[in-house]
Amino acid sequence: MYSTPKVVALGEVLWDEYGGEARLGGAPANFAVHAAALGAEAHLVSAVGEDARGHEALRLLAQRGVSTKCITRDPAHRTGRVEVELSAGIPRFRIISDVAWDHITFQGPMVELAEDADLVYFGTLAQRGEPSRTTLRQFLSLCPAGVLCVLDLNLREPFYDREVVAESLARAHLVKLSEEELATLRGYFPGEGDEAAYIHGLAERFELELVVVTLGERGCRVHGPEGVLEAAGERIEVVDTVGAGDAFTAAFALNYLAGHALAECAAAANAVGAFVAGQAGATPALPARFRCTWV
């Protein structure tokens, strides 16, 4: 039972640039903001520059209820940014390299945070180089046996490889990925059969509890020990899909952590993801009806 679970997101915090407009983003930062809105005690482990955008990122995260005590300030590298181009609400990204979140350093307060965490979220992008990759893995190694490790593959070319994907899967309990990312896994780790058979083999190989495949407006499929659950999506007018997947993951993972049935987890995740896709920006304020209840 959790009164208020402690949720930690590891990885990038950055600014999404839409032409002349910049919005706070990065999948782990988005996840943390949505987790806080859903009722969790949310923390972000990342790094920002000692620049105006870094200070503004810290201010906005704190304003949205995310603890920033484990976000390091890097005087040698600028705060991360991504150039975003939208076409019918679907984004294309140009991710700038060698920025502050590529240099996340492990610090003392992270030890206590890792040991107290109930859920830890991470992806592959922040593992594109050192020292962030080592910091992420060190943090995960300190987490207690009962922590729920949530992996959002979030594959962004060219910033991943088979080694990073395999290492990430080996540390995860719950994995969220798209159909396109599933195809990449089949290339890295060949297996026989349809999607269900393949994911069953993958889950056995990496000791995964759940694999959630997102289907866009069609909803999602949840692969678990008792088989496959398919949950229909919600029809909306898409404005901007940036952050919708992060909101989906936060809602699914928190409801799963709270002990809700998989059908409830999927329905909640589809609803929250659809709401965000129907708004501008990655982290619109979530209505109170989406808050998770702990059982």
C-alpha positions as CSV (number, residue, x, y, z in Angstrom):
1,M,0.0,0.0,0.0
2,Y,1.2,3.5,-0.9
3,S,-0.1,6.7,0.8
4,T,1.9,8.8,-1.7
5,P,4.5,6.8,-3.7
6,K,8.0,8.2,-4.3
7,V,8.5,8.3,-8.1
8,V,11.9,9.1,-9.7
9,A,12.5,9.9,-13.4
10,L,16.1,9.6,-14.7
11,G,17.4,11.4,-17.7
12,E,17.0,14.4,-20.0
13,V,15.4,17.8,-19.3
14,L,15.4,20.2,-22.2
15,W,13.5,22.8,-24.1
16,D,11.4,21.9,-27.2
17,E,11.8,24.6,-29.7
18,Y,8.8,25.1,-32.0
19,G,9.9,27.9,-34.4
20,G,10.1,30.9,-32.2
21,E,8.5,29.3,-29.1
22,A,10.2,27.1,-26.5
23,R,8.5,24.7,-24.1
24,L,10.0,22.7,-21.3
25,G,10.3,19.0,-22.2
26,G,12.3,15.8,-22.3
27,A,10.6,12.5,-21.7
28,P,11.7,12.0,-18.1
29,A,10.9,15.6,-17.2
30,N,7.4,15.2,-18.8
31,F,6.9,11.9,-17.0
32,A,7.8,13.6,-13.6
33,V,5.4,16.5,-14.2
34,H,2.6,14.1,-15.1
35,A,3.4,11.8,-12.2
36,A,3.1,14.8,-9.8
37,A,-0.2,15.8,-11.4
38,L,-1.5,12.2,-10.9
39,G,-0.7,12.4,-7.2
40,A,2.8,11.0,-6.7
41,E,5.8,12.5,-5.0
42,A,7.8,13.2,-8.1
43,H,11.6,13.6,-8.4
44,L,13.8,14.2,-11.4
45,V,17.5,13.2,-11.7
46,S,19.0,15.3,-14.5
47,A,21.3,18.2,-15.3
48,V,20.8,21.8,-16.6
49,G,23.3,24.5,-17.5
50,E,24.1,27.5,-15.4
51,D,22.1,29.6,-17.9
52,A,18.8,31.4,-18.1
53,R,17.0,28.3,-19.6
54,G,18.4,26.1,-16.9
55,H,17.2,28.4,-14.1
56,E,13.8,28.6,-15.8
57,A,13.5,24.9,-16.1
58,L,14.1,24.4,-12.4
59,R,11.5,27.1,-11.6
60,L,8.9,25.5,-13.8
61,L,9.5,22.0,-12.6
62,A,9.2,23.1,-8.9
63,Q,6.1,25.0,-9.8
64,R,4.6,21.8,-11.2
65,G,5.4,19.9,-8.1
66,V,8.6,18.1,-9.1
67,S,11.5,17.9,-6.7
68,T,14.7,19.3,-8.3
69,K,17.1,18.5,-5.5
70,C,18.9,15.9,-7.7
71,I,19.2,18.0,-10.8
72,T,22.8,19.1,-11.1
73,R,23.9,22.5,-12.4
74,D,26.6,22.2,-15.1
75,P,28.6,25.4,-15.7
76,A,30.4,23.9,-18.7
77,H,27.4,22.8,-20.8
78,R,24.2,24.6,-21.9
79,T,20.8,23.4,-21.0
80,G,19.5,20.9,-23.5
81,R,17.3,21.7,-26.4
82,V,15.5,20.0,-29.3
83,E,14.2,21.5,-32.5
84,V,10.7,20.2,-33.1
85,E,8.8,20.3,-36.4
86,L,5.1,19.4,-36.4
87,S,3.2,18.0,-39.3
88,A,-0.5,17.3,-38.5
89,G,0.4,17.2,-34.9
90,I,3.1,14.6,-35.4
91,P,6.6,15.7,-34.4
92,R,10.0,15.3,-35.9
93,F,13.0,16.0,-33.7
94,R,16.5,17.4,-34.0
95,I,18.2,16.6,-30.7
96,I,21.2,18.8,-29.9
97,S,24.2,16.9,-28.5
98,D,26.8,17.6,-25.8
99,V,24.4,19.5,-23.5
100,A,24.0,19.5,-19.7
101,W,21.9,16.3,-19.5
102,D,24.7,14.4,-21.3
103,H,26.8,15.1,-18.2
104,I,24.6,14.0,-15.3
105,T,27.0,13.3,-12.4
106,F,26.2,11.1,-9.4
107,Q,25.9,13.0,-6.2
108,G,25.3,12.0,-2.5
109,P,21.6,12.9,-2.3
110,M,20.9,10.4,-5.1
111,V,21.8,7.5,-2.8
112,E,18.9,8.2,-0.4
113,L,16.6,8.9,-3.2
114,A,17.4,5.6,-4.9
115,E,17.0,3.6,-1.7
116,D,13.6,5.2,-0.9
117,A,12.1,5.0,-4.4
118,D,8.9,3.1,-5.1
119,L,9.1,3.5,-8.9
120,V,11.9,4.5,-11.2
121,Y,11.4,5.6,-14.8
122,F,14.2,5.7,-17.4
123,G,14.8,5.5,-21.1
124,T,17.6,5.1,-23.7
125,L,18.2,8.6,-24.8
126,A,20.1,9.8,-21.7
127,Q,22.4,6.8,-22.1
128,R,23.8,8.1,-25.4
129,G,27.0,8.9,-23.7
130,E,29.0,9.3,-20.5
131,P,28.8,10.2,-17.7
132,S,25.0,10.1,-17.8
133,R,24.9,6.4,-18.7
134,T,27.1,5.5,-15.7
135,T,25.0,7.7,-13.4
136,L,21.8,6.2,-14.5
137,R,23.1,2.6,-14.1
138,Q,24.6,3.4,-10.7
139,F,21.3,4.9,-9.5
140,L,19.4,1.8,-10.6
141,S,21.9,-0.5,-8.9
142,L,21.1,1.2,-5.6
143,C,17.3,0.7,-5.8
144,P,15.7,-1.8,-3.4
145,A,14.4,-5.1,-4.7
146,G,10.8,-4.1,-4.5
147,V,11.1,-0.9,-6.7
148,L,9.1,-0.9,-10.0
149,C,11.6,-0.1,-12.8
150,V,9.7,1.4,-15.8
151,L,11.5,1.5,-19.1
152,D,10.2,3.8,-21.9
153,L,12.5,2.8,-24.8
154,N,11.9,6.1,-26.5
155,L,14.3,5.2,-29.4
156,R,15.7,8.3,-31.1
157,E,18.1,7.8,-34.0
158,P,21.1,7.7,-33.9
159,F,21.3,7.7,-30.1
160,Y,20.9,4.0,-29.3
161,D,22.4,0.6,-30.0
162,R,21.8,-3.0,-29.2
163,E,24.0,-2.9,-26.0
164,V,22.1,0.1,-24.5
165,V,18.7,-1.5,-25.3
166,A,19.7,-4.9,-23.9
167,E,21.1,-3.4,-20.7
168,S,18.0,-1.3,-20.3
169,L,15.7,-4.3,-20.8
170,A,17.7,-6.3,-18.2
171,R,17.0,-3.6,-15.6
172,A,13.3,-3.2,-16.3
173,H,10.1,-4.7,-14.9
174,L,7.6,-2.8,-17.0
175,V,8.4,-1.8,-20.6
176,K,6.5,0.7,-22.8
177,L,7.2,0.9,-26.5
178,S,5.6,1.7,-29.9
179,E,5.0,-0.7,-32.7
180,E,7.9,0.8,-34.6
181,E,10.2,0.2,-31.5
182,L,8.9,-3.4,-31.3
183,A,10.2,-3.9,-34.9
184,T,13.6,-2.6,-33.8
185,L,13.7,-5.1,-31.0
186,R,12.9,-7.9,-33.4
187,G,15.9,-6.9,-35.3
188,Y,18.2,-6.9,-32.3
189,F,16.7,-10.0,-30.6
190,P,15.2,-12.3,-33.3
191,G,12.3,-14.5,-32.2
192,E,9.6,-16.7,-33.8
193,G,5.9,-16.2,-33.9
194,D,3.4,-13.4,-33.8
195,E,3.6,-10.3,-31.5
196,A,2.3,-12.2,-28.5
197,A,4.7,-15.1,-28.9
198,Y,7.6,-12.9,-29.6
199,I,7.0,-10.7,-26.5
200,H,6.5,-13.8,-24.3
201,G,9.9,-14.9,-25.3
202,L,11.4,-11.4,-24.8
203,A,9.8,-11.2,-21.3
204,E,11.3,-14.6,-20.4
205,R,14.7,-13.6,-21.7
206,F,14.8,-10.3,-19.7
207,E,12.5,-11.3,-16.8
208,L,9.9,-8.6,-17.6
209,E,6.6,-8.3,-15.8
210,L,4.7,-6.4,-18.4
211,V,5.2,-5.1,-21.9
212,V,2.9,-2.4,-23.1
213,V,2.7,-1.7,-26.9
214,T,1.2,1.7,-27.7
215,L,-1.0,1.9,-30.9
216,G,-1.6,5.7,-31.1
217,E,-5.3,6.5,-31.5
218,R,-6.1,2.7,-31.5
219,G,-5.1,2.4,-27.8
220,C,-2.6,-0.2,-26.5
221,R,-1.9,-3.9,-26.0
222,V,-0.7,-5.1,-22.6
223,H,1.3,-8.3,-22.6
224,G,1.4,-10.0,-19.2
225,P,1.7,-13.4,-17.5
226,E,-2.0,-14.1,-18.1
227,G,-2.0,-13.2,-21.8
228,V,-2.7,-10.2,-23.9
229,L,-5.1,-7.4,-23.1
230,E,-6.2,-4.9,-25.8
231,A,-7.6,-1.6,-24.8
232,A,-9.2,0.7,-27.3
233,G,-8.1,4.3,-27.6
234,E,-10.1,7.5,-27.5
235,R,-10.9,9.5,-30.6
236,I,-9.8,13.1,-30.3
237,E,-8.7,16.0,-32.5
238,V,-4.9,15.8,-32.3
239,V,-3.2,19.1,-31.6
240,D,0.3,18.0,-30.6
241,T,1.4,14.5,-29.7
242,V,4.6,15.6,-28.0
243,G,4.4,14.3,-24.4
244,A,1.3,12.2,-24.9
245,G,3.4,9.0,-24.7
246,D,5.0,10.2,-21.5
247,A,1.6,11.0,-20.0
248,F,0.4,7.5,-21.0
249,T,3.4,5.9,-19.3
250,A,2.9,7.9,-16.1
251,A,-0.8,7.0,-15.9
252,F,-0.3,3.3,-16.6
253,A,2.7,2.9,-14.3
254,L,1.1,4.7,-11.3
255,N,-2.1,2.8,-11.6
256,Y,-0.2,-0.5,-11.9
257,L,1.9,0.5,-8.8
258,A,-1.4,1.2,-7.0
259,G,-2.6,-2.3,-7.6
260,H,-5.3,-1.6,-10.1
261,A,-6.4,-4.2,-12.7
262,L,-4.6,-4.1,-16.0
263,A,-7.8,-3.1,-17.8
264,E,-8.1,-0.1,-15.5
265,C,-4.4,0.8,-16.0
266,A,-4.8,0.7,-19.8
267,A,-8.0,2.7,-19.8
268,A,-6.5,5.4,-17.5
269,A,-3.3,5.6,-19.7
270,N,-5.3,5.9,-22.9
271,A,-7.5,8.6,-21.5
272,V,-4.5,10.7,-20.1
273,G,-2.5,10.2,-23.3
274,A,-5.4,11.3,-25.5
275,F,-6.0,14.3,-23.3
276,V,-2.4,15.5,-23.7
277,A,-2.4,14.8,-27.5
278,G,-5.4,17.1,-27.7
279,Q,-3.6,20.0,-26.1
280,A,-0.6,22.2,-27.1
281,G,2.7,21.3,-25.3
282,A,4.0,18.2,-23.6
283,T,2.7,18.9,-20.1
284,P,-0.7,20.6,-20.1
285,A,-2.3,20.7,-16.7
286,L,-4.2,17.5,-16.1
287,P,-7.8,17.6,-14.8
288,A,-8.3,16.3,-11.3
289,R,-10.4,13.4,-12.6
290,F,-7.2,11.7,-13.7
291,R,-5.6,11.6,-10.3
292,C,-4.6,8.1,-9.3
293,T,-6.1,6.4,-6.2
294,W,-3.9,4.2,-4.1
295,V,-5.3,0.9,-2.9
